[in-house]
């Protein structure tokens, strides 16, 4: 028998299977080219984060109803750790890159010495 947060995590993946399959394709491409695909990753990732937050809320609300409200923060952390185990780059959803990498400009020069 799996722990409650793992059970909810697996139920989330099963209930939103098609959405997570699409996200995994995007996630794999993003892992190879983070700078070029950040905007697209943010759009797709926002959908996934909505699903994750929804299931996290379901998990924690059940514990609060049972009288274990003090443990919901740890339960939430464990649930998100399980998400990060499968998708380590999930925390990059929503990152906005406003600057482009600047080319390196060198002012270094060596003066010739007349002997």
N, CA, C and O atoms as CSV, one atom per row, in Angstrom:
chain,resi,resn,atom,element,x,y,z
A,1,UNK,N,N,0.839,-1.182,0.000
A,1,UNK,CA,C,0.000,0.000,0.000
A,1,UNK,C,C,0.883,1.243,0.000
A,1,UNK,O,O,1.767,1.388,0.844
A,2,UNK,N,N,0.638,2.118,-0.935
A,2,UNK,CA,C,1.413,3.353,-1.054
A,2,UNK,C,C,0.922,4.373,-0.027
A,2,UNK,O,O,-0.217,4.317,0.436
A,3,UNK,N,N,1.808,5.300,0.314
A,3,UNK,CA,C,1.396,6.368,1.216
A,3,UNK,C,C,0.361,7.241,0.514
A,3,UNK,O,O,0.188,7.173,-0.702
A,4,UNK,N,N,-0.314,8.053,1.302
A,4,UNK,CA,C,-1.436,8.820,0.774
A,4,UNK,C,C,-0.999,9.793,-0.322
A,4,UNK,O,O,-1.680,9.917,-1.341
A,5,UNK,N,N,0.128,10.486,-0.126
A,5,UNK,CA,C,0.547,11.452,-1.137
A,5,UNK,C,C,0.980,10.767,-2.423
A,5,UNK,O,O,0.769,11.303,-3.511
A,6,UNK,N,N,1.588,9.578,-2.312
A,6,UNK,CA,C,1.959,8.837,-3.521
A,6,UNK,C,C,0.721,8.320,-4.238
A,6,UNK,O,O,0.658,8.300,-5.467
A,7,UNK,N,N,-0.264,7.901,-3.443
A,7,UNK,CA,C,-1.520,7.444,-4.029
A,7,UNK,C,C,-2.196,8.578,-4.798
A,7,UNK,O,O,-2.668,8.368,-5.915
A,8,UNK,N,N,-2.248,9.769,-4.216
A,8,UNK,CA,C,-2.845,10.915,-4.897
A,8,UNK,C,C,-2.037,11.291,-6.134
A,8,UNK,O,O,-2.607,11.657,-7.162
A,9,UNK,N,N,-0.725,11.202,-6.040
A,9,UNK,CA,C,0.129,11.515,-7.184
A,9,UNK,C,C,-0.158,10.558,-8.340
A,9,UNK,O,O,-0.315,10.991,-9.482
A,10,UNK,N,N,-0.224,9.270,-8.047
A,10,UNK,CA,C,-0.507,8.277,-9.089
A,10,UNK,C,C,-1.915,8.440,-9.654
A,10,UNK,O,O,-2.125,8.275,-10.855
A,11,UNK,N,N,-2.873,8.762,-8.801
A,11,UNK,CA,C,-4.241,9.002,-9.270
A,11,UNK,C,C,-4.294,10.232,-10.178
A,11,UNK,O,O,-5.030,10.250,-11.164
A,12,UNK,N,N,-3.507,11.261,-9.839
A,12,UNK,CA,C,-3.450,12.468,-10.666
A,12,UNK,C,C,-2.909,12.124,-12.050
A,12,UNK,O,O,-3.465,12.554,-13.061
A,13,UNK,N,N,-1.825,11.349,-12.098
A,13,UNK,CA,C,-1.235,10.972,-13.386
A,13,UNK,C,C,-2.202,10.137,-14.222
A,13,UNK,O,O,-2.270,10.295,-15.441
A,14,UNK,N,N,-2.944,9.256,-13.571
A,14,UNK,CA,C,-3.891,8.401,-14.295
A,14,UNK,C,C,-5.110,9.187,-14.786
A,14,UNK,O,O,-5.579,8.971,-15.904
A,15,UNK,N,N,-5.616,10.086,-13.964
A,15,UNK,CA,C,-6.830,10.804,-14.352
A,15,UNK,C,C,-6.570,11.835,-15.443
A,15,UNK,O,O,-7.468,12.146,-16.226
A,16,UNK,N,N,-5.365,12.362,-15.504
A,16,UNK,CA,C,-5.001,13.364,-16.519
A,16,UNK,C,C,-3.906,12.811,-17.440
A,16,UNK,O,O,-2.968,13.519,-17.808
A,17,UNK,N,N,-4.045,11.549,-17.798
A,17,UNK,CA,C,-3.007,10.841,-18.538
A,17,UNK,C,C,-2.621,11.530,-19.846
A,17,UNK,O,O,-1.435,11.696,-20.129
A,18,UNK,N,N,-3.596,11.926,-20.633
A,18,UNK,CA,C,-3.306,12.531,-21.936
A,18,UNK,C,C,-2.589,13.881,-21.778
A,18,UNK,O,O,-1.658,14.193,-22.520
A,19,UNK,N,N,-3.034,14.657,-20.814
A,19,UNK,CA,C,-2.405,15.957,-20.569
A,19,UNK,C,C,-0.946,15.785,-20.138
A,19,UNK,O,O,-0.072,16.530,-20.583
A,20,UNK,N,N,-0.688,14.810,-19.276
A,20,UNK,CA,C,0.678,14.569,-18.815
A,20,UNK,C,C,1.555,13.973,-19.920
A,20,UNK,O,O,2.756,14.239,-19.960
A,21,UNK,N,N,0.980,13.183,-20.803
A,21,UNK,CA,C,1.762,12.651,-21.929
A,21,UNK,C,C,2.213,13.785,-22.857
A,21,UNK,O,O,3.356,13.805,-23.314
A,22,UNK,N,N,1.310,14.720,-23.125
A,22,UNK,CA,C,1.666,15.883,-23.944
A,22,UNK,C,C,2.737,16.718,-23.250
A,22,UNK,O,O,3.682,17.188,-23.884
A,23,UNK,N,N,2.577,16.895,-21.947
A,23,UNK,CA,C,3.554,17.683,-21.195
A,23,UNK,C,C,4.920,17.007,-21.188
A,23,UNK,O,O,5.944,17.683,-21.277
A,24,UNK,N,N,4.945,15.682,-21.083
A,24,UNK,CA,C,6.225,14.968,-21.068
A,24,UNK,C,C,6.995,15.165,-22.372
A,24,UNK,O,O,8.223,15.259,-22.361
A,25,UNK,N,N,6.288,15.227,-23.483
A,25,UNK,CA,C,6.960,15.501,-24.764
A,25,UNK,C,C,7.596,16.885,-24.740
A,25,UNK,O,O,8.752,17.060,-25.126
A,26,UNK,N,N,6.825,17.859,-24.281
A,26,UNK,CA,C,7.340,19.231,-24.180
A,26,UNK,C,C,8.481,19.302,-23.166
A,26,UNK,O,O,9.481,19.982,-23.396
A,27,UNK,N,N,8.328,18.603,-22.055
A,27,UNK,CA,C,9.327,18.592,-20.987
A,27,UNK,C,C,10.663,18.045,-21.491
A,27,UNK,O,O,11.722,18.592,-21.181
A,28,UNK,N,N,10.607,16.966,-22.266
A,28,UNK,CA,C,11.833,16.369,-22.810
A,28,UNK,C,C,12.547,17.321,-23.769
A,28,UNK,O,O,13.774,17.418,-23.759
A,29,UNK,N,N,11.775,18.017,-24.592
A,29,UNK,CA,C,12.389,19.004,-25.496
A,29,UNK,C,C,12.967,20.167,-24.709
A,29,UNK,O,O,14.046,20.664,-25.031
A,30,UNK,N,N,12.248,20.605,-23.675
A,30,UNK,CA,C,12.712,21.719,-22.848
A,30,UNK,C,C,14.004,21.371,-22.114
A,30,UNK,O,O,14.875,22.225,-21.946
A,31,UNK,N,N,14.126,20.133,-21.683
A,31,UNK,CA,C,15.336,19.707,-20.979
A,31,UNK,C,C,16.571,19.838,-21.871
A,31,UNK,O,O,17.679,20.041,-21.374
A,32,UNK,N,N,16.380,19.722,-23.178
A,32,UNK,CA,C,17.504,19.834,-24.116
A,32,UNK,C,C,17.791,21.277,-24.524
A,32,UNK,O,O,18.937,21.612,-24.824
A,33,UNK,N,N,16.771,22.137,-24.541
A,33,UNK,CA,C,16.941,23.525,-24.986
A,33,UNK,C,C,16.100,24.439,-24.098
A,33,UNK,O,O,15.008,24.856,-24.485
A,34,UNK,N,N,16.607,24.746,-22.920
A,34,UNK,CA,C,15.829,25.526,-21.962
A,34,UNK,C,C,15.622,26.970,-22.401
A,34,UNK,O,O,14.535,27.518,-22.216
A,35,UNK,N,N,16.629,27.588,-22.972
A,35,UNK,CA,C,16.495,28.994,-23.358
A,35,UNK,C,C,15.531,29.177,-24.524
A,35,UNK,O,O,14.723,30.105,-24.516
A,36,UNK,N,N,15.604,28.322,-25.504
A,36,UNK,CA,C,14.784,28.480,-26.700
A,36,UNK,C,C,13.328,28.128,-26.511
A,36,UNK,O,O,12.481,28.604,-27.267
A,37,UNK,N,N,13.008,27.305,-25.522
A,37,UNK,CA,C,11.639,26.821,-25.359
A,37,UNK,C,C,10.970,27.314,-24.072
A,37,UNK,O,O,9.934,26.776,-23.679
A,38,UNK,N,N,11.536,28.317,-23.414
A,38,UNK,CA,C,10.997,28.770,-22.129
A,38,UNK,C,C,9.558,29.266,-22.243
A,38,UNK,O,O,8.725,28.937,-21.399
A,39,UNK,N,N,9.258,30.050,-23.270
A,39,UNK,CA,C,7.900,30.590,-23.416
A,39,UNK,C,C,6.884,29.472,-23.625
A,39,UNK,O,O,5.821,29.477,-23.004
A,40,UNK,N,N,7.197,28.530,-24.481
A,40,UNK,CA,C,6.296,27.401,-24.737
A,40,UNK,C,C,6.159,26.521,-23.496
A,40,UNK,O,O,5.074,26.026,-23.191
A,41,UNK,N,N,7.268,26.334,-22.788
A,41,UNK,CA,C,7.249,25.536,-21.557
A,41,UNK,C,C,6.367,26.203,-20.501
A,41,UNK,O,O,5.662,25.521,-19.758
A,42,UNK,N,N,6.405,27.529,-20.435
A,42,UNK,CA,C,5.563,28.249,-19.482
A,42,UNK,C,C,4.082,28.033,-19.772
A,42,UNK,O,O,3.292,27.838,-18.848
A,43,UNK,N,N,3.705,28.066,-21.034
A,43,UNK,CA,C,2.302,27.896,-21.415
A,43,UNK,C,C,1.808,26.488,-21.080
A,43,UNK,O,O,0.764,26.315,-20.451
A,44,UNK,N,N,2.572,25.494,-21.507
A,44,UNK,CA,C,2.179,24.106,-21.238
A,44,UNK,C,C,2.287,23.791,-19.745
A,44,UNK,O,O,1.447,23.084,-19.188
A,45,UNK,N,N,3.313,24.314,-19.115
A,45,UNK,CA,C,3.533,24.046,-17.706
A,45,UNK,C,C,2.470,24.646,-16.812
A,45,UNK,O,O,2.171,24.098,-15.751
A,46,UNK,N,N,1.894,25.764,-17.225
A,46,UNK,CA,C,0.847,26.396,-16.419
A,46,UNK,C,C,-0.373,25.488,-16.314
A,46,UNK,O,O,-1.013,25.413,-15.265
A,47,UNK,N,N,-0.690,24.801,-17.410
A,47,UNK,CA,C,-1.816,23.851,-17.389
A,47,UNK,C,C,-1.536,22.724,-16.393
A,47,UNK,O,O,-2.405,22.335,-15.612
A,48,UNK,N,N,-0.320,22.216,-16.436
A,48,UNK,CA,C,0.073,21.124,-15.545
A,48,UNK,C,C,0.084,21.593,-14.094
A,48,UNK,O,O,-0.363,20.874,-13.201
A,49,UNK,N,N,0.594,22.801,-13.861
A,49,UNK,CA,C,0.643,23.316,-12.491
A,49,UNK,C,C,-0.760,23.506,-11.918
A,49,UNK,O,O,-0.966,23.327,-10.718
A,50,UNK,N,N,-1.721,23.865,-12.761
A,50,UNK,CA,C,-3.105,23.979,-12.300
A,50,UNK,C,C,-3.627,22.620,-11.832
A,50,UNK,O,O,-4.301,22.522,-10.807
A,51,UNK,N,N,-3.308,21.581,-12.592
A,51,UNK,CA,C,-3.730,20.223,-12.226
A,51,UNK,C,C,-3.030,19.795,-10.936
A,51,UNK,O,O,-3.664,19.238,-10.040
A,52,UNK,N,N,-1.735,20.054,-10.844
A,52,UNK,CA,C,-0.968,19.663,-9.655
A,52,UNK,C,C,-1.510,20.377,-8.419
A,52,UNK,O,O,-1.702,19.755,-7.375
A,53,UNK,N,N,-1.755,21.676,-8.537
A,53,UNK,CA,C,-2.292,22.438,-7.394
A,53,UNK,C,C,-3.674,21.927,-6.985
A,53,UNK,O,O,-4.003,21.869,-5.800
A,54,UNK,N,N,-4.468,21.563,-7.975
A,54,UNK,CA,C,-5.799,21.040,-7.685
A,54,UNK,C,C,-5.710,19.745,-6.872
A,54,UNK,O,O,-6.428,19.575,-5.887
A,55,UNK,N,N,-4.835,18.844,-7.286
A,55,UNK,CA,C,-4.693,17.576,-6.576
A,55,UNK,C,C,-4.023,17.766,-5.219
A,55,UNK,O,O,-4.328,17.046,-4.268
A,56,UNK,N,N,-3.129,18.714,-5.130
A,56,UNK,CA,C,-2.508,19.021,-3.843
A,56,UNK,C,C,-3.559,19.539,-2.863
A,56,UNK,O,O,-3.544,19.192,-1.683
A,57,UNK,N,N,-4.458,20.363,-3.360
A,57,UNK,CA,C,-5.544,20.893,-2.528
A,57,UNK,C,C,-6.471,19.767,-2.071
A,57,UNK,O,O,-6.894,19.734,-0.916
A,58,UNK,N,N,-6.782,18.845,-2.984
A,58,UNK,CA,C,-7.625,17.700,-2.617
A,58,UNK,C,C,-6.970,16.884,-1.508
A,58,UNK,O,O,-7.624,16.487,-0.544
A,59,UNK,N,N,-5.683,16.642,-1.660
A,59,UNK,CA,C,-4.943,15.849,-0.682
A,59,UNK,C,C,-4.958,16.523,0.690
A,59,UNK,O,O,-5.248,15.883,1.701
A,60,UNK,N,N,-4.647,17.800,0.714
A,60,UNK,CA,C,-4.560,18.513,1.984
A,60,UNK,C,C,-5.927,18.735,2.621
A,60,UNK,O,O,-6.049,18.703,3.846
A,61,UNK,N,N,-6.945,18.959,1.815
A,61,UNK,CA,C,-8.277,19.190,2.386
A,61,UNK,C,C,-8.810,17.931,3.061
A,61,UNK,O,O,-9.526,18.017,4.059
A,62,UNK,N,N,-8.468,16.776,2.527
A,62,UNK,CA,C,-8.899,15.528,3.161
A,62,UNK,C,C,-8.254,15.369,4.537
A,62,UNK,O,O,-8.891,14.899,5.481
A,63,UNK,N,N,-6.991,15.763,4.640
A,63,UNK,CA,C,-6.306,15.668,5.929
A,63,UNK,C,C,-6.858,16.678,6.924
A,63,UNK,O,O,-6.979,16.378,8.112
A,64,UNK,N,N,-7.190,17.864,6.451
A,64,UNK,CA,C,-7.751,18.885,7.336
A,64,UNK,C,C,-9.113,18.461,7.867
A,64,UNK,O,O,-9.436,18.704,9.030
A,65,UNK,N,N,-9.912,17.825,7.010
A,65,UNK,CA,C,-11.230,17.346,7.442
A,65,UNK,C,C,-11.104,16.276,8.519
A,65,UNK,O,O,-11.950,16.168,9.407
A,66,UNK,N,N,-10.037,15.488,8.430
A,66,UNK,CA,C,-9.831,14.402,9.386
A,66,UNK,C,C,-9.224,14.908,10.695
A,66,UNK,O,O,-9.031,14.130,11.629
A,67,UNK,N,N,-8.923,16.204,10.769
A,67,UNK,CA,C,-8.387,16.755,12.003
A,67,UNK,C,C,-6.873,16.791,12.069
A,67,UNK,O,O,-6.301,16.967,13.145
A,68,UNK,N,N,-6.219,16.627,10.931
A,68,UNK,CA,C,-4.761,16.649,10.897
A,68,UNK,C,C,-4.254,17.891,10.169
A,68,UNK,O,O,-3.327,17.806,9.365
A,69,UNK,N,N,-4.853,19.029,10.447
A,69,UNK,CA,C,-4.502,20.277,9.777
A,69,UNK,C,C,-3.061,20.688,9.990
A,69,UNK,O,O,-2.475,21.342,9.127
A,70,UNK,N,N,-2.474,20.320,11.119
A,70,UNK,CA,C,-1.088,20.668,11.402
A,70,UNK,C,C,-0.093,19.943,10.518
A,70,UNK,O,O,1.049,20.383,10.383
A,71,UNK,N,N,-0.502,18.852,9.922
A,71,UNK,CA,C,0.407,18.050,9.104
A,71,UNK,C,C,0.294,18.340,7.607
A,71,UNK,O,O,1.047,17.780,6.810
A,72,UNK,N,N,-0.640,19.207,7.222
A,72,UNK,CA,C,-0.879,19.418,5.790
A,72,UNK,C,C,0.297,20.066,5.078
A,72,UNK,O,O,0.516,19.800,3.897
A,73,UNK,N,N,1.059,20.911,5.763
A,73,UNK,CA,C,2.209,21.537,5.094
A,73,UNK,C,C,3.261,20.496,4.749
A,73,UNK,O,O,3.844,20.539,3.665
A,74,UNK,N,N,3.510,19.564,5.656
A,74,UNK,CA,C,4.480,18.500,5.371
A,74,UNK,C,C,3.949,17.568,4.286
A,74,UNK,O,O,4.701,17.090,3.438
A,75,UNK,N,N,2.673,17.324,4.327
A,75,UNK,CA,C,2.055,16.469,3.309
A,75,UNK,C,C,2.166,17.118,1.931
A,75,UNK,O,O,2.452,16.454,0.935
A,76,UNK,N,N,1.934,18.427,1.900
A,76,UNK,CA,C,2.066,19.184,0.657
A,76,UNK,C,C,3.503,19.135,0.139
A,76,UNK,O,O,3.731,18.958,-1.058
A,77,UNK,N,N,4.468,19.293,1.042
A,77,UNK,CA,C,5.879,19.234,0.652
A,77,UNK,C,C,6.242,17.864,0.091
A,77,UNK,O,O,6.981,17.772,-0.889
A,78,UNK,N,N,5.735,16.812,0.699
A,78,UNK,CA,C,6.017,15.456,0.216
A,78,UNK,C,C,5.391,15.225,-1.158
A,78,UNK,O,O,5.990,14.592,-2.028
A,79,UNK,N,N,4.189,15.742,-1.340
A,79,UNK,CA,C,3.527,15.606,-2.636
A,79,UNK,C,C,4.340,16.320,-3.715
A,79,UNK,O,O,4.571,15.765,-4.789
A,80,UNK,N,N,4.775,17.552,-3.431
A,80,UNK,CA,C,5.569,18.303,-4.410
A,80,UNK,C,C,6.938,17.662,-4.626
A,80,UNK,O,O,7.487,17.749,-5.724
A,81,UNK,N,N,7.491,17.027,-3.612
A,81,UNK,CA,C,8.764,16.312,-3.786
A,81,UNK,C,C,8.578,15.143,-4.752
A,81,UNK,O,O,9.465,14.835,-5.549
A,82,UNK,N,N,7.432,14.508,-4.671
A,82,UNK,CA,C,7.119,13.408,-5.593
A,82,UNK,C,C,6.992,13.935,-7.025
A,82,UNK,O,O,7.438,13.290,-7.975
A,83,UNK,N,N,6.381,15.111,-7.168
A,83,UNK,CA,C,6.271,15.739,-8.490
A,83,UNK,C,C,7.667,16.075,-9.022
A,83,UNK,O,O,7.975,15.814,-10.185
A,84,UNK,N,N,8.509,16.656,-8.159
A,84,UNK,CA,C,9.863,17.041,-8.574
A,84,UNK,C,C,10.730,15.822,-8.884
A,84,UNK,O,O,11.669,15.909,-9.675
A,85,UNK,N,N,10.418,14.698,-8.266
A,85,UNK,CA,C,11.167,13.476,-8.564
A,85,UNK,C,C,10.934,13.053,-10.014
A,85,UNK,O,O,11.857,12.606,-10.694
A,86,UNK,N,N,9.701,13.195,-10.476
A,86,UNK,CA,C,9.372,12.831,-11.857
A,86,UNK,C,C,9.740,13.946,-12.830
A,86,UNK,O,O,10.204,13.675,-13.938
A,87,UNK,N,N,9.535,15.200,-12.423
A,87,UNK,CA,C,9.809,16.365,-13.285
A,87,UNK,C,C,10.733,17.347,-12.544
A,87,UNK,O,O,10.247,18.316,-11.961
A,88,UNK,N,N,12.032,17.117,-12.556
A,88,UNK,CA,C,12.950,17.984,-11.804
A,88,UNK,C,C,12.931,19.452,-12.241
A,88,UNK,O,O,13.266,20.326,-11.442
A,89,UNK,N,N,12.554,19.739,-13.465
A,89,UNK,CA,C,12.558,21.118,-13.962
A,89,UNK,C,C,11.209,21.813,-13.812
A,89,UNK,O,O,11.004,22.884,-14.383
A,90,UNK,N,N,10.291,21.223,-13.056
A,90,UNK,CA,C,8.942,21.772,-12.936
A,90,UNK,C,C,8.955,23.163,-12.301
A,90,UNK,O,O,8.050,23.960,-12.547
A,91,UNK,N,N,9.956,23.460,-11.498
A,91,UNK,CA,C,10.026,24.771,-10.846
A,91,UNK,C,C,10.375,25.890,-11.822
A,91,UNK,O,O,10.291,27.064,-11.462
A,92,UNK,N,N,10.761,25.553,-13.040
A,92,UNK,CA,C,11.077,26.561,-14.045
A,92,UNK,C,C,9.835,27.027,-14.817
A,92,UNK,O,O,9.939,27.878,-15.701
A,93,UNK,N,N,8.684,26.482,-14.491
A,93,UNK,CA,C,7.440,26.954,-15.117
A,93,UNK,C,C,7.177,28.364,-14.610
A,93,UNK,O,O,7.153,28.611,-13.405
A,94,UNK,N,N,6.984,29.275,-15.538
A,94,UNK,CA,C,6.700,30.655,-15.179
A,94,UNK,C,C,7.911,31.560,-15.140
A,94,UNK,O,O,7.774,32.759,-14.897
A,95,UNK,N,N,9.097,31.016,-15.373
A,95,UNK,CA,C,10.299,31.840,-15.376
A,95,UNK,C,C,10.273,32.728,-16.613
A,95,UNK,O,O,10.036,32.260,-17.727
A,96,UNK,N,N,10.518,34.005,-16.399
A,96,UNK,CA,C,10.511,34.964,-17.506
A,96,UNK,C,C,11.925,35.456,-17.721
A,96,UNK,O,O,12.561,35.992,-16.813
A,97,UNK,N,N,12.400,35.269,-18.921
A,97,UNK,CA,C,13.736,35.726,-19.273
A,97,UNK,C,C,13.588,36.994,-20.094
A,97,UNK,O,O,13.104,36.952,-21.226
A,98,UNK,N,N,14.003,38.126,-19.528
A,98,UNK,CA,C,13.835,39.399,-20.220
A,98,UNK,C,C,15.083,39.826,-20.977
A,98,UNK,O,O,15.008,40.663,-21.877
A,99,UNK,N,N,16.198,39.273,-20.629
A,99,UNK,CA,C,17.423,39.699,-21.303
A,99,UNK,C,C,18.010,38.555,-22.108
A,99,UNK,O,O,17.927,37.385,-21.732
A,100,UNK,N,N,18.596,38.929,-23.209
A,100,UNK,CA,C,19.279,37.956,-24.034
A,100,UNK,C,C,20.735,37.919,-23.596
A,100,UNK,O,O,21.249,38.918,-23.092
A,101,UNK,N,N,21.404,36.801,-23.774
A,101,UNK,CA,C,22.807,36.759,-23.384
A,101,UNK,C,C,23.605,37.789,-24.178
A,101,UNK,O,O,23.499,37.868,-25.402
A,102,UNK,N,N,24.386,38.559,-23.477
A,102,UNK,CA,C,25.180,39.590,-24.126
A,102,UNK,C,C,26.486,38.986,-24.635
A,102,UNK,O,O,27.110,38.172,-23.953
A,103,UNK,N,N,26.895,39.391,-25.841
A,103,UNK,CA,C,28.171,38.887,-26.334
A,103,UNK,C,C,29.301,39.442,-25.472
A,103,UNK,O,O,29.237,40.569,-24.981
A,104,UNK,N,N,30.310,38.643,-25.305
A,104,UNK,CA,C,31.451,39.052,-24.500
A,104,UNK,C,C,32.284,40.045,-25.294
A,104,UNK,O,O,32.755,39.756,-26.394
A,105,UNK,N,N,32.449,41.213,-24.710
A,105,UNK,CA,C,33.220,42.254,-25.361
A,105,UNK,C,C,34.500,42.439,-24.553
A,105,UNK,O,O,34.461,42.744,-23.361
A,106,UNK,N,N,35.584,42.257,-25.195
A,106,UNK,CA,C,36.866,42.340,-24.497
A,106,UNK,C,C,37.571,43.648,-24.836
A,106,UNK,O,O,37.719,43.991,-26.009
A,107,UNK,N,N,37.997,44.366,-23.831
A,107,UNK,CA,C,38.777,45.582,-23.997
A,107,UNK,C,C,40.249,45.316,-23.756
A,107,UNK,O,O,41.044,46.243,-23.603
A,108,UNK,N,N,40.590,44.090,-23.726
A,108,UNK,CA,C,41.961,43.708,-23.432
A,108,UNK,C,C,42.835,43.878,-24.681
A,108,UNK,O,O,42.486,43.413,-25.766
A,109,UNK,N,N,43.958,44.545,-24.508
A,109,UNK,CA,C,44.923,44.670,-25.598
A,109,UNK,C,C,46.323,44.766,-24.998
A,109,UNK,O,O,46.493,45.179,-23.851
A,110,UNK,N,N,47.285,44.392,-25.761
A,110,UNK,CA,C,48.680,44.446,-25.334
A,110,UNK,C,C,49.397,45.469,-26.208
A,110,UNK,O,O,49.351,45.413,-27.437
A,111,UNK,N,N,50.062,46.406,-25.529
A,111,UNK,CA,C,50.818,47.414,-26.258
A,111,UNK,C,C,52.201,46.860,-26.573
A,111,UNK,O,O,52.823,46.165,-25.769
A,112,UNK,N,N,52.652,47.194,-27.768
A,112,UNK,CA,C,53.992,46.767,-28.147
A,112,UNK,C,C,55.011,47.700,-27.505
A,112,UNK,O,O,54.820,48.915,-27.441
A,113,UNK,N,N,56.054,47.122,-27.050
A,113,UNK,CA,C,57.123,47.909,-26.423
A,113,UNK,C,C,58.281,48.003,-27.410
A,113,UNK,O,O,58.773,46.993,-27.914
A,114,UNK,N,N,58.699,49.218,-27.672
A,114,UNK,CA,C,59.839,49.435,-28.560
A,114,UNK,C,C,61.118,49.256,-27.751
A,114,UNK,O,O,61.307,49.913,-26.728
A,115,UNK,N,N,61.991,48.372,-28.207
A,115,UNK,CA,C,63.257,48.142,-27.506
A,115,UNK,C,C,64.406,48.771,-28.228
A,115,UNK,O,O,65.546,48.674,-27.775
